[in-house]
Amino acid sequence: QVQLAESGGGLVQAGGSLRLSCAASGSIFRINDMGWYRQAPGKQREVVAVITRGGGAVYADSVKGRFTISRDNAKNTVSLQMNSLKAEDTAVYYCNAYILGAAYWGQGTQVTVSS
């Protein structure tokens, strides 16, 4: 079993910053891609950022230049630094990890940006 635990969500004013963290634990052999997704009320879950094991990262157009994803392979963690937050960034953010072809998800952490 693999568990992903997110932390760092909360309430912030527009223009502020938050840092999300996610730690994987359990029967982990090797984590390939890790990422962050989000789901706003009434909308589908969407990708925010994905990072490969080697550190290559891709971002949704809506967060480019504002968010930075990073990971620590030794600690099995992934983080998302979110700057210049906007009201439209309000959503539940989910951590994701691919291990041996299977996708694992965290329980989600709420991020609310007040305008």
Backbone bond lengths (Angstrom), bond angles and torsions (degrees), N, CA, C in turn:
res aa  C-N    CA-C-N  psi(-1)  N-CA   C-N-CA  omega(-1)  CA-C   N-CA-C  phi
1 Q - - - 1.457 - - 1.517 110.08 -
2 V 1.320 115.08 142.92 1.458 121.94 177.68 1.523 108.15 -121.87
3 Q 1.297 116.12 134.12 1.454 121.05 176.93 1.528 109.37 -120.75
4 L 1.321 115.16 141.43 1.455 122.14 174.28 1.518 107.95 -118.92
5 A 1.312 115.80 129.29 1.462 120.22 -178.28 1.519 109.50 -123.43
6 E 1.340 115.80 118.54 1.463 121.16 179.53 1.521 110.31 -93.62
7 S 1.310 114.60 156.30 1.465 121.36 173.74 1.521 108.53 -153.88
8 G 1.342 115.23 161.32 1.451 119.58 173.20 1.505 116.30 107.17
9 G 1.316 118.06 -4.26 1.463 118.65 177.87 1.515 111.34 -71.21
10 G 1.337 115.16 173.99 1.453 119.27 178.44 1.508 112.24 160.63
11 L 1.317 114.78 -164.33 1.472 122.62 -179.41 1.521 109.09 -106.26
12 V 1.324 116.02 131.38 1.461 121.02 -179.43 1.515 108.95 -143.68
13 Q 1.301 116.68 151.62 1.460 120.73 176.38 1.526 110.39 -78.64
14 A 1.306 115.43 153.93 1.459 120.39 176.38 1.528 109.77 -55.01
15 G 1.328 115.37 137.36 1.445 120.89 -176.95 1.515 113.86 92.95
16 G 1.323 116.09 -11.63 1.459 121.21 -178.72 1.516 112.80 -84.75
17 S 1.325 114.81 -173.57 1.461 121.56 -175.98 1.524 110.77 -131.66
18 L 1.311 114.79 151.97 1.454 122.87 171.88 1.525 108.13 -144.05
19 R 1.318 115.10 153.60 1.461 120.12 175.48 1.520 108.69 -124.95
20 L 1.316 115.73 122.05 1.457 121.81 176.53 1.520 109.22 -98.30
21 S 1.319 115.32 142.98 1.453 120.87 176.87 1.514 109.40 -130.27
22 C 1.319 115.52 152.29 1.459 121.33 179.65 1.518 108.32 -143.73
23 A 1.315 115.71 130.15 1.455 121.01 178.84 1.525 109.65 -118.87
24 A 1.318 115.59 131.66 1.459 121.62 177.22 1.519 109.24 -97.45
25 S 1.322 115.48 140.26 1.458 120.39 178.62 1.525 109.16 -143.75
26 G 1.335 115.44 164.69 1.455 120.18 178.64 1.515 111.42 110.83
27 S 1.315 115.34 -147.47 1.469 121.24 -175.99 1.526 110.09 -84.82
28 I 1.316 114.63 80.31 1.466 120.91 -175.94 1.516 109.17 -106.56
29 F 1.325 115.44 121.93 1.463 119.77 173.82 1.516 109.50 -93.48
30 R 1.305 114.81 -54.75 1.466 119.50 -178.10 1.523 107.36 -159.55
31 I 1.302 116.49 126.61 1.461 120.38 178.39 1.520 108.57 -94.39
32 N 1.297 116.69 127.05 1.455 120.41 176.46 1.529 108.94 -87.73
33 D 1.301 118.65 -115.27 1.457 120.18 -179.60 1.531 110.69 -68.82
34 M 1.314 114.62 144.36 1.470 121.58 171.04 1.528 107.11 -127.84
35 G 1.305 115.41 153.07 1.457 116.52 -177.08 1.503 113.77 -161.46
36 W 1.299 114.01 174.25 1.463 123.13 175.11 1.524 108.80 -124.11
37 Y 1.302 115.02 134.76 1.453 123.02 176.62 1.531 107.29 -125.57
38 R 1.311 116.49 163.96 1.454 119.02 176.49 1.516 110.99 -144.52
39 Q 1.314 114.76 155.44 1.454 120.76 178.84 1.513 109.05 -139.09
40 A 1.313 115.05 116.13 1.458 121.34 177.01 1.531 109.11 -89.77
41 P 1.315 118.47 157.42 1.464 121.20 179.92 1.522 111.77 -54.83
42 G 1.326 116.00 128.69 1.454 120.91 177.42 1.510 114.85 78.27
43 K 1.332 116.98 5.22 1.457 120.39 -178.60 1.517 110.76 -122.38
44 Q 1.328 115.64 163.38 1.454 119.89 177.54 1.525 110.06 -79.45
45 R 1.321 114.26 157.47 1.455 119.36 175.34 1.521 108.70 -65.83
46 E 1.333 115.38 137.56 1.462 119.91 -178.85 1.524 110.32 -131.57
47 V 1.309 115.34 153.51 1.455 120.17 178.45 1.519 109.52 -75.63
48 V 1.305 115.15 139.98 1.469 121.94 175.66 1.527 109.28 -104.90
49 A 1.322 116.23 -52.92 1.456 120.92 -179.25 1.522 108.66 -160.27
50 V 1.329 115.62 146.80 1.452 122.66 177.73 1.522 108.40 -132.91
51 I 1.329 116.19 141.09 1.452 120.57 178.91 1.528 109.12 -130.67
52 T 1.327 115.78 134.67 1.455 120.38 179.55 1.531 110.22 -80.95
53 R 1.300 115.19 170.12 1.463 118.81 178.51 1.531 110.87 -60.89
54 G 1.316 116.69 -31.67 1.452 120.93 -179.99 1.526 114.33 -81.88
55 G 1.323 116.76 -5.17 1.454 120.13 175.59 1.520 115.57 103.01
56 G 1.319 117.09 -1.33 1.454 118.66 176.56 1.516 110.64 -71.28
57 A 1.333 116.51 135.75 1.466 120.03 -174.44 1.516 111.37 -127.84
58 V 1.318 115.00 146.31 1.460 121.78 172.27 1.515 107.71 -129.18
59 Y 1.321 115.08 149.75 1.459 121.30 -175.24 1.522 110.86 -130.70
60 A 1.306 115.35 151.56 1.453 120.46 169.22 1.529 107.81 -66.08
61 D 1.315 116.15 145.77 1.461 119.80 -179.06 1.525 111.75 -56.30
62 S 1.311 115.95 -34.59 1.469 120.51 -174.98 1.526 113.21 -68.46
63 V 1.327 118.04 -16.00 1.475 119.75 -177.34 1.522 112.78 -118.42
64 K 1.325 118.10 -3.50 1.460 121.02 -179.59 1.525 110.52 -56.82
65 G 1.318 115.40 134.33 1.448 120.56 179.46 1.516 114.24 85.41
66 R 1.335 116.63 -11.02 1.472 120.41 -179.42 1.525 112.18 -115.70
67 F 1.324 116.40 -34.98 1.463 121.22 -177.45 1.531 109.78 -109.41
68 T 1.329 115.35 148.35 1.460 121.43 176.35 1.522 109.32 -134.65
69 I 1.330 115.89 125.47 1.457 121.07 177.93 1.529 108.64 -99.96
70 S 1.321 116.07 144.02 1.461 120.83 177.79 1.520 108.43 -148.12
71 R 1.329 116.91 162.83 1.462 120.59 -179.97 1.512 110.05 -146.69
72 D 1.313 114.13 158.86 1.455 121.91 174.84 1.522 106.29 -126.33
73 N 1.316 116.60 104.28 1.466 120.38 -175.66 1.527 111.98 -65.24
74 A 1.305 117.44 -32.55 1.459 120.29 -179.00 1.529 111.49 -68.50
75 K 1.325 116.30 -31.58 1.464 120.98 -177.88 1.518 112.32 -101.43
76 N 1.326 117.10 -2.84 1.474 121.37 -178.07 1.523 111.73 55.96
77 T 1.316 115.28 47.46 1.452 120.42 179.77 1.527 111.24 -124.98
78 V 1.307 115.10 154.92 1.459 122.05 173.92 1.516 107.21 -138.08
79 S 1.324 115.74 142.71 1.455 120.94 -177.76 1.520 110.22 -129.93
80 L 1.320 115.25 158.63 1.458 121.34 176.95 1.521 107.76 -135.32
81 Q 1.306 116.46 110.97 1.459 121.80 175.14 1.520 107.77 -89.67
82 M 1.327 115.78 120.90 1.450 121.07 -176.25 1.524 109.29 -115.83
83 N 1.312 116.60 116.38 1.465 122.74 179.38 1.522 109.96 -115.68
84 S 1.309 115.46 163.99 1.471 121.67 178.03 1.521 111.27 48.90
85 L 1.313 115.16 48.48 1.460 120.17 -175.45 1.530 111.34 -64.99
86 K 1.322 113.68 145.74 1.453 121.79 -179.75 1.532 109.14 -120.14
87 A 1.308 115.41 161.43 1.460 119.55 179.24 1.521 111.52 -58.09
88 E 1.313 116.30 -34.56 1.470 119.73 -179.46 1.522 113.51 -72.52
89 D 1.315 118.16 -4.86 1.464 121.17 173.64 1.533 111.50 -83.12
90 T 1.322 116.88 -6.42 1.459 120.70 179.23 1.524 110.84 -61.92
91 A 1.326 116.44 124.42 1.462 121.47 -176.71 1.527 108.82 -178.12
92 V 1.314 114.82 171.30 1.458 120.14 166.38 1.522 106.70 -89.06
93 Y 1.316 116.21 128.17 1.459 121.95 -177.94 1.532 109.05 -103.26
94 Y 1.335 114.95 132.19 1.449 121.71 -177.59 1.524 110.51 -117.70
95 C 1.297 114.95 136.56 1.460 122.43 172.99 1.524 108.65 -86.80
96 N 1.310 116.14 144.63 1.468 121.69 -178.04 1.524 109.36 -137.12
97 A 1.326 115.66 143.91 1.458 120.17 176.73 1.524 109.19 -145.04
98 Y 1.335 116.07 140.33 1.458 121.67 176.29 1.532 108.78 -106.17
99 I 1.319 114.73 122.78 1.456 121.16 -179.43 1.520 107.82 -131.22
100 L 1.332 116.11 118.07 1.466 121.78 179.93 1.526 111.39 51.12
101 G 1.321 116.32 42.47 1.451 121.55 175.80 1.511 115.84 82.15
102 A 1.302 117.43 -3.87 1.471 121.09 179.99 1.518 109.72 -104.38
103 A 1.334 115.79 142.89 1.463 121.40 179.53 1.521 109.92 -97.71
104 Y 1.295 115.28 134.32 1.459 121.86 177.53 1.522 108.96 -121.23
105 W 1.341 114.72 146.50 1.460 120.52 -176.56 1.524 111.08 -129.15
106 G 1.316 114.93 147.07 1.446 120.01 171.25 1.518 109.80 -82.59
107 Q 1.323 115.09 178.53 1.458 119.97 -176.18 1.527 112.31 -82.75
108 G 1.313 116.84 -12.12 1.456 121.77 178.69 1.515 112.80 96.25
109 T 1.321 115.95 148.86 1.454 122.30 176.65 1.530 108.27 -135.66
110 Q 1.320 115.23 134.60 1.459 120.22 -175.28 1.525 111.05 -80.39
111 V 1.317 115.67 132.27 1.456 122.71 171.76 1.524 107.19 -120.05
112 T 1.313 115.98 122.40 1.458 121.33 179.82 1.522 109.25 -123.23
113 V 1.318 116.09 124.04 1.462 121.74 -179.33 1.520 107.87 -112.93
114 S 1.307 115.74 117.95 1.469 120.24 -179.54 1.527 109.69 -90.71
115 S 1.320 115.43 139.18 1.469 119.70 -177.88 1.512 111.58 -98.28
